[in-house]
Amino acid sequence: MTLTTKDRLIRAAAELLEEGGREALSTRAVSAAAGVQAPTLYRIFGDKDGLLDAVATYGFKSYLEGKHALGQTGDPVRDLRRGWDLHVEFGLRQPAFYMLMYGEPRVREARQEADAILRRVIERIAEAGRLRVPVERAARLVHATGMGVILSFLASPPEQRDPDLISAAREHVIAAITTDRADKASDIPSRAIALKAALAKEPDDVLTPAERAMLAEWLDRLAR
């Protein structure tokens, strides 16, 4: 299949990123690697930020394919572990891509899809009555811990990296946000979290917007 000029530029940029990191992604280097003139790059992407967005999306495509391929089991906590392992593995295997995808304050559309996948796993844990903290807090904690592990590894010399740290961090954050069994989740916070997750799936006409907002506020208070 013949690649379009846009595809050639993105692939050239991706190769430069893998070989030399973010610093290698000058518009001149990308244009030369793709065999086009610099004005062509600007015409297609607008500016360098547009090019970086396209390259980040290219990286997320591979990452999200792996996420979707995981599927889901009947145990959402097990699925959280599997998703964690895939995320960390990708970050350590593709560090330059990972830093472009996650190491910037700008949240790209492709990242929003990845964040939504994590949130859905957390919601399933809540629906099962096994979540200790609100969904949003749990999702942020899982992501922050995973990203922290990856960045810590990337900043350390290979001989100082402890592989056991990855699983230890994973189990620590899972223990912090989940209960062992659903039948043990009889405390009020866990029930409030589970109820809020269940209500989110109900049709909008079950409650008025004001009622839904008020109930969500009460449940959040009980969850804390």
C-alpha positions as CSV (number, residue, x, y, z in Angstrom):
1,M,0.0,0.0,0.0
2,T,1.3,3.4,-1.0
3,L,1.8,5.7,2.0
4,T,0.4,9.3,1.8
5,T,2.8,12.2,2.4
6,K,1.2,12.6,5.9
7,D,1.8,9.0,6.8
8,R,5.4,9.2,5.6
9,L,6.0,12.2,7.7
10,I,4.5,10.6,10.8
11,R,6.5,7.4,10.3
12,A,9.7,9.4,9.8
13,A,9.0,11.4,12.9
14,A,8.3,8.2,14.9
15,E,11.6,6.6,13.8
16,L,13.5,9.7,14.7
17,L,11.8,9.8,18.1
18,E,12.7,6.2,18.8
19,E,16.3,6.7,17.8
20,G,17.1,10.1,19.2
21,G,14.2,11.1,21.5
22,R,12.2,14.4,21.5
23,E,15.3,16.5,20.6
24,A,15.6,14.6,17.3
25,L,12.2,15.8,16.1
26,S,13.1,19.0,14.3
27,T,10.9,19.9,11.4
28,R,14.0,20.0,9.2
29,A,15.0,16.5,10.2
30,V,11.5,15.0,9.8
31,S,11.1,16.6,6.4
32,A,14.4,15.3,5.2
33,A,13.8,11.8,6.5
34,A,10.4,11.8,4.8
35,G,11.8,13.2,1.5
36,V,9.7,16.3,1.4
37,Q,10.2,20.0,1.7
38,A,9.6,21.8,5.1
39,P,6.6,23.8,3.7
40,T,4.8,20.5,3.0
41,L,5.1,19.6,6.7
42,Y,3.7,22.9,7.8
43,R,0.9,22.7,5.3
44,I,-0.2,19.3,6.6
45,F,0.3,19.8,10.3
46,G,0.2,23.5,10.7
47,D,3.2,23.7,13.1
48,K,5.5,21.5,15.1
49,D,2.8,21.0,17.8
50,G,0.5,19.6,15.2
51,L,3.2,17.2,14.1
52,L,3.8,16.1,17.8
53,D,0.1,15.5,18.2
54,A,0.1,13.2,15.2
55,V,3.1,11.3,16.4
56,A,1.6,10.9,19.9
57,T,-1.6,9.6,18.3
58,Y,0.5,7.2,16.3
59,G,2.0,5.9,19.5
60,F,-1.3,5.7,21.2
61,K,-2.7,3.6,18.3
62,S,-0.3,0.7,19.2
63,Y,-0.8,1.2,22.9
64,L,-4.6,1.1,22.6
65,E,-4.6,-1.9,20.3
66,G,-2.8,-3.8,23.2
67,K,-5.4,-2.5,25.7
68,H,-8.3,-3.6,23.6
69,A,-6.7,-7.0,23.0
70,L,-6.7,-7.6,26.7
71,G,-10.5,-7.8,26.8
72,Q,-12.0,-8.3,30.2
73,T,-12.6,-11.2,32.6
74,G,-15.1,-11.7,35.3
75,D,-12.7,-10.3,37.8
76,P,-12.2,-6.5,37.4
77,V,-9.3,-6.4,39.9
78,R,-7.4,-9.0,37.8
79,D,-8.2,-6.8,34.7
80,L,-6.7,-3.8,36.5
81,R,-3.5,-5.8,37.2
82,R,-3.3,-6.8,33.5
83,G,-3.8,-3.2,32.4
84,W,-1.2,-2.0,34.8
85,D,1.4,-4.5,33.5
86,L,0.7,-3.6,29.9
87,H,1.0,0.2,30.6
88,V,4.3,-0.2,32.5
89,E,5.7,-2.6,29.8
90,F,4.8,-0.1,27.1
91,G,6.4,2.8,29.0
92,L,9.7,0.9,29.5
93,R,9.8,-0.5,26.0
94,Q,9.0,2.8,24.2
95,P,10.3,5.5,26.6
96,A,10.4,8.3,24.0
97,F,6.9,7.6,22.9
98,Y,5.7,7.4,26.5
99,M,7.2,10.7,27.4
100,L,5.5,12.4,24.4
101,M,2.2,10.7,25.2
102,Y,2.1,11.2,29.0
103,G,5.0,13.5,30.0
104,E,3.4,16.7,28.8
105,P,0.6,18.8,30.4
106,R,-1.4,18.7,27.1
107,V,-3.9,15.9,27.2
108,R,-4.5,14.7,23.6
109,E,-7.7,13.0,22.4
110,A,-6.0,9.6,22.1
111,R,-5.0,9.8,25.8
112,Q,-8.5,10.5,26.7
113,E,-9.5,7.2,25.3
114,A,-6.8,5.4,27.3
115,D,-7.9,7.2,30.4
116,A,-11.5,6.1,29.7
117,I,-10.4,2.5,29.6
118,L,-8.8,2.7,33.0
119,R,-11.8,4.5,34.4
120,R,-14.1,1.8,33.1
121,V,-12.1,-0.9,34.9
122,I,-12.3,1.1,38.1
123,E,-16.1,1.5,37.6
124,R,-16.5,-2.2,37.3
125,I,-14.6,-2.7,40.6
126,A,-17.0,-0.2,42.2
127,E,-20.0,-2.0,40.7
128,A,-18.7,-5.2,42.3
129,G,-18.7,-3.5,45.7
130,R,-14.9,-3.8,46.0
131,L,-13.8,-0.1,45.7
132,R,-12.6,1.7,48.9
133,V,-12.4,5.2,47.4
134,P,-14.3,7.2,44.8
135,V,-13.8,6.2,41.1
136,E,-12.0,9.4,40.1
137,R,-9.6,9.3,43.0
138,A,-8.8,5.6,42.4
139,A,-8.2,6.2,38.7
140,R,-5.9,9.1,39.4
141,L,-4.0,7.1,42.0
142,V,-3.5,4.1,39.8
143,H,-2.3,6.3,36.9
144,A,0.0,8.4,39.0
145,T,1.6,5.4,40.7
146,G,2.1,3.6,37.4
147,M,3.6,6.7,35.8
148,G,5.8,7.3,38.8
149,V,7.2,3.7,38.5
150,I,8.0,4.2,34.8
151,L,9.7,7.6,35.2
152,S,11.7,6.2,38.2
153,F,13.0,3.3,36.1
154,L,13.8,5.5,33.1
155,A,15.7,7.9,35.3
156,S,17.8,5.1,36.9
157,P,20.8,3.3,35.4
158,P,19.8,-0.2,34.2
159,E,21.9,-1.9,36.9
160,Q,20.0,0.0,39.6
161,R,16.5,-1.0,38.4
162,D,14.6,-3.4,40.7
163,P,12.0,-5.3,38.7
164,D,10.2,-6.3,42.0
165,L,9.4,-2.6,42.5
166,I,6.9,-2.8,39.6
167,S,4.8,-5.5,41.1
168,A,5.2,-4.1,44.7
169,A,3.9,-0.7,43.6
170,R,1.0,-2.4,41.7
171,E,-0.1,-4.4,44.7
172,H,0.3,-1.5,47.0
173,V,-2.0,0.7,45.0
174,I,-4.5,-2.1,44.5
175,A,-4.6,-2.8,48.2
176,A,-5.2,0.9,48.8
177,I,-8.2,1.2,46.6
178,T,-9.9,-2.2,46.7
179,T,-11.3,-4.7,49.2
180,D,-10.4,-8.4,49.0
181,R,-14.0,-9.7,48.5
182,A,-17.3,-8.2,47.6
183,D,-19.0,-9.8,50.6
184,K,-16.6,-7.9,52.9
185,A,-17.5,-4.5,51.3
186,S,-20.3,-4.0,53.8
187,D,-19.1,-0.6,55.1
188,I,-20.9,2.5,54.2
189,P,-18.1,4.1,52.0
190,S,-17.9,1.0,49.8
191,R,-21.7,0.8,49.5
192,A,-21.9,4.5,48.6
193,I,-19.2,4.1,45.9
194,A,-21.0,1.0,44.5
195,L,-24.3,2.8,44.4
196,K,-23.0,5.8,42.6
197,A,-21.4,3.6,40.0
198,A,-24.7,1.8,39.5
199,L,-26.7,5.0,39.2
200,A,-24.3,6.3,36.5
201,K,-25.6,3.5,34.3
202,E,-29.3,4.3,34.8
203,P,-31.3,6.4,32.2
204,D,-31.2,10.1,32.8
205,D,-35.0,10.2,33.3
206,V,-34.8,8.2,36.5
207,L,-33.8,11.3,38.4
208,T,-33.9,15.0,37.5
209,P,-30.6,16.7,37.0
210,A,-30.9,18.4,40.4
211,E,-31.8,15.2,42.1
212,R,-28.9,13.4,40.5
213,A,-26.4,16.1,41.4
214,M,-27.7,16.2,45.0
215,L,-27.5,12.4,45.4
216,A,-24.0,12.3,43.9
217,E,-22.9,14.9,46.4
218,W,-24.4,12.8,49.3
219,L,-22.8,9.6,48.1
220,D,-19.4,11.4,47.7
221,R,-19.7,12.5,51.3
222,L,-20.5,9.0,52.5
223,A,-17.6,7.6,50.4
224,R,-15.2,9.8,52.3
